[in-house]
Amino acid sequence: MNLRALQGWKPTGLTNGPNSTPHISRRQFARTAAGTALAATVGSRLWTPRPVEAASFAPVPIPGGTPFLGGAYHVFGPAAFDPPDAEPATITNLDASVGLAYVSGMVTQTNTKTGDVQRLPFVDSDMRFMQGVFRGTDGKVHHGAFAFV
Amino acid sequence: MDVYLPGQGNQQIHDLNPTAFPPVGLFWTVEIPVGGVDVHLGKGSASLQASNVAILDYGNIPNALFFDNPLPTPGTVSFKVVWNGVDDRLNINNTDPVFGGFAGEFIRNHAQMEWSAVVGDFMFVSDPMATSTSSFAEIGHERNGSFLG
């Protein structure tokens, strides 16, 4: 994620204050359900990371969110569009090691059908980790590691 | 991961995020094996790595946050991020009502990343880690929510 890319772009729906929420239609919610099912299908073939919502308990999102996105999303962008000392974690009730980086470089994209190859930049990709203990939605303390991609 | 067309004022063409639309709960955060994170705050170093993380390619950030149209393409990504150095050490106790609600010990330093992904007909392989750069990076240990105070 490169939220810095949004600095020159802001939807009018997010200018109504910190408690405003982007309009999400019922059709989009239906798509969400379909997308979740699709992700679950893809994810079922993988043994590694899984969406945390799939667990019997889950971490709790931080209560706030960046004013830049109207406060509707539980994330801050330290040193991007929020102060450098803004909260880097996305999980609350957390006692953990954390890390955040905005990383840029080059990537080679290959179209596996046509063989077409392109050299492309990746820009300020926002990568984070949280590793330690957290109080989950079940009220109990758990140990875990999380990646923000 | 955020991939752009080359050139000034470039257009984003791939936006790989790990959770389904809309990201209004835990924001683009997935559980990974605990061994995927290794932190040495005394040395100012840390690493984050994971393999075959299920992602959805929304094309660009606005589509991932607000529209979900066109629908994303599922795929997987593997990555390794490494933090190194000590530019600054900070003890942060951020009580700001918007950006704060946490305390911790942080190190501002630098990070690099290498990654690969498969999304639809596209395969991505980044250049070696040493060729990447970070515009902002920090690691630390923080407490928030019920662990604060």
Interface residues (C-beta under 8 A of the other chain):
Chain A: M1 N2 L3 A5 L6 W9 P11 G13 P18 T21 P22 I24 Q28 R31 T32 G35 T36 L38 A39 V42 G43 L46 T48 P49 R50 P51 V52 E53 A55 A58 P59 V60 P61 I62 P63 G64 P67 L69 A72 Y73 H74 V75 F76 P78 A79 A80 D82 P83 P84 D85 A86 E87 P88 A89 T90 I91 T92 N93 L94 D95 A96 S97 V98 G99 L100 A101 Y102 V103 S104 G105 M106 V107 T108 Q109 T110 N111 T112 K113 T114 R119 L120 P121 F122 V123 D124 S125 D126 M127 R128 F129 M130 Q131 G132 V133 R135 H143 G144 A145 F146 A147 F148 V149
Chain B: M1 D2 V3 Y4 L5 P6 N10 Q12 I13 D15 L16 N17 P18 T19 A20 F21 P22 P23 V24 G25 L26 F27 W28 T29 V30 E31 I32 P33 V34 G35 G36 V37 V39 L41 A46 L48 A50 S51 N52 V53 A54 I55 L56 N60 I61 P62 A64 L65 F66 D68 N69 L71 P72 P74 G75 T76 V77 F79 V81 W83 L90 I92 N94 D96 V98 F99 G100 G101 F102 G104 R108 A111 Q112 M113 E114 W115 D121 F122 M123 F124 V125 S126 D127 T131 S132 T133 S134 S135 F136 A137 E138 I139 G140 H141 E142 R143 N144 G145 S146 F147
